């Protein structure tokens, strides 16, 4: 396999320091490298990085970058399972990335399968300048298949720890899972997420909710406060008594702006009333209702579950039973919750006050506690969202088989 030359290493260093490249290509032969470099030069793509490698090399390269490129070319010539490999690659890319696959198999079935998982084009080698130019200039006509997943958290009542759960999950997805995450705290008068993350609000959420047109990338990025390179927070801190009139389609347009730039958009819904609340839940792919073991929380959780199920569209609904207070006799038992919410998946988080209190006060991640403690359960929530727990429990082909059946 050809080695990376000095120019490639310089391009990689510049791309990593800039946080993004316009084009990244990882291919297995020198002829393909040469064609892609010529096309990038002809199209005046200045931030282009071309190197030798395969799909695994492309995944490692993307993990090093703060942001995915606009376009990605990856060689699957040596891949035994190209669809499976490109699905793994897709988990590392922003949903907006346009992916072109190249390979040696002239197979119509493979071409259709790759298009089905969001690949823009599949080109059979040897590459030509004209084929490559056409693939790189046809992105606007391609329907985007992949978009980010919208996940909402709503507390059955105040104090049940909905924000703690949501922030912990956001940290896990952005940190351990290396996904790009947008966290939107929808309490417009100041929610708790910023404090837990050690951040201050810039009122970017209000700005985005009121924008009539989609902003350019530079303006869009300024709306966020960031924690690390993959967790981006939208929030507001209006003065108490101050109102923020919003357009009827404010949440829908916000979702449209976020879902093609982030793997996951987490809505901390906050107040359990109003159009903002209803629209956020309606736009969600997955809704978590967080409750504790009180009778009032059980009652409100049941009401919320009915409300979510009656909203138009389809979404998954899950229940998180949190234990912010020390378990004592007289509280609602887990079995009673399961009986009351027979159609809703229930996951319980343990009572572990010390590491949570320290993390919240310092604005730092939760320290690893006891085995099967709070942090371990958050990891299991994250695995359920990303599908990693399923991949571990099932054979390698199970995910592809399910995808084929659903197509």
Protein Blocks (a to p, Z undefined) as FASTA:
>chain_A
ZZddfklmmmmmmmmmnopafbdcddfbfklmmmmmmmmmmnopabbcddeddfklmmmm
mmmpmbdcfbdcddfklpmblmlmmmmmmmmpcfklccddddfbdcfklmmmmmmnopab
dcdddddfklmmmmmmmmmmpccfbdcdddddddfbghilmmmmmmmmmmmmmmmnopac
ddddfbfnopaklmmnopacehlmmmmmmpmbdcdfklmmmmpccehjkbccddddddeh
iacdddfklmmmmmmmmmmmbfbdcddekpaedjklmmmmmmpmbdcddddfbfklmmmm
mmmmmmmmmpgcjdddddddddfbacdehiacfklmmmmmmmbccddddddfklmmmmmm
nopacddddehilklmmmmmmmmmnommmmmmpcfklmmmmmmmmZZ
